[in-house]
């Protein structure tokens, strides 16, 4: 389907004939922009009030959802073997699905200038790095140092020994009611 072209106004330029009409036209633009800003502010104020009202009205609903979800998770943690077949990680019930999923490990360490400097210093690479950067800069090239996350995840213990933080694999619990197209993760 072809995109619909944005509707444009038929613009007929205002005739500016002298300094007075020039000044009046500029003033009129300022007045119109202020009016537009005020309209926008009023609408944004109304939106903010509606969002605040929505938040207040949803608060008890969200609390009850969290209480129910936590109760379901606690029950499932205690009775997983009897509810979910051993070869599976989820079960579909008439009212929805409960599931356990593995969360893959991830590298938590962020590459900062301070981290790079300390890392290079710790491994005796500072001089090599500085010489290489200087050499490359003559040819308008830069060097970007970043962590090889795939290699880190393959050699997690070695990476930890070098001071890199890794969040290990975790299992997460999800609930997806059949009546909605949204699942929620339950932490605890």
N, C-alpha and C positions, 0 to 999 in steps of 0.2 A: 504494500500500500504506500503510495507516494505521500511524502510529508506535506501538510497543508502550509502554505506560505503565511507568514505573519501578516496580519492585516495592518495596512499602513493608512495614515490619514492623508487626505489631499491637502498638502501644505501650500498655502498661498502666502508668499512673503509680505510682511508689512512694509510699506514704503517709508523709508527713512530719507528725509529731504534736507535736514540741516542739523546743527548741534542740539537744538532744543528737542527735536523729535528723536534724536539719538539718545539724549539723556532720559527722555520720557520712556523710551522703549527699554532701556537698561533698567530703569526703576520698576517698570511693569514686570519684567522678568524676575526681579528680586521679590516683588510682591507675590507673584504666582508661586515662586519656589517656597516662600514662607508659608503660603496657604497649603501647598502640597505637603510640606513638612508637618504642619499642624494636623492635617487630616491623617497622615500616616501615624503620627504620635497618638492621636485619639484611638485609632483602630488598634494599634499595638497595646495601648492601655486596656482596651476591652479584651483583647486576646489574653493578656497577662491575667486579668481577673477571671476569665473563663478557665484558664489553665490551673489557677490556684483553686478554683471551685472543684474542678475535676480531680485534682490531687487530694483534696480533703474528702471528697465523696468516695474515691477509690481506696483510701487508706485502710478502712476496716475490711474491705474486700481483699486487698493484698495481704493483710494480716491473717485473715482466715485461710487464704490459699497457702501461705507459708506454714501455718499450723497443720493443715491437712497434709501438705507435702512432706513435712518433717515426720509426721506420724506414719505415713506410708513408707518412708525411707527406713525408719526405725524398725517397722514390722518386717520389711523386706530383708534388712540386714540380719535379723534374727531367724527368718524363715525362708531364706533364699532357696535352699535345697529342696524344700517341699513345694515351692510355688513355680520355680523355673527349672525346666529339665536340665540335667547336668551338662549336656553338650551345647546349651544355648546361653545367651546372656540377656535375653528378654522374653517377655511373655505378653501375648495379646489377650486381653479380657474383653468382654462385651462393651465395657465402658471406656476402654482405652488401653494403652500399653505402658508397661514399666520396663526399664532397660538399664543395664550396666554397660558402660563403654570404657575402654581403655583410653586414657589421654596420653598421647605420646610425650616423651620427655622434651624439654626445651632448655635452651641456653639462656640463663638469666643475666649473665654478665653483660653489661653495656660497654661498648667501645667508646671511651672518652680519651681526650688528650692525656689526661693524668694516668689513666690505665695503660695506654700505649707506652708512655715514657717509662713508667715503672716496669712494665713487662720487658721492654727492650733493654733497660738497664740491668734487670735481674738476669737476663740471658746473654749479656755481653754483646748486644747487637746495636747499641746506640751509635757508635762511630760508623759502622757499616751503613746504617740507615741514613745518617746525615750526609755521608759521602755520596750515596746513591741518589738521594733527593737533589743534592747540589748538581750532580752530573746530569740528571734528567731535566732539571729546570733550564739548562742551557738550550734544550730543544723544545721548550714550551710543553713539557710533559710533567704530570704530577703522579705521585704514588699514593694510592689509597690503601690503608691497612684496615682489614676487617677480619673478624673471626671466621674460620671455616667451620660453620656449625655442623655440617655433615660429618666432618672428621672428628669433631669434638664428641658428637653423639656415638660414634663408633668406638672411641677410646675414652670413655667417660672417666674412668679412674685416673688415667694419666692427666686428663684435662683438669680434674679436681686437684691433683697434686701440684699443678701449675697455677692454681688460684682461680680457676674459672668455675663459676657457680652453675650448677645444672639442677633443674627441677626434675625429679624422677618421674617415672610412669605412675600414673594414678588412675584409679578406677572412679568413674563418675556415675551418678545415678540420675536418670531422667524419667519424667512422667509426661505422657502425651494423651490427654483426654480425647476420646473419639469425636466429641462434639465440636472441637476447635482444631484449627490447623497450626497449632503452636505447642511446642514442648517446653517444659521447664526443667532446669537443672536444679537438683536439690543438693545443697552442700551441708556437711556436718561431720 
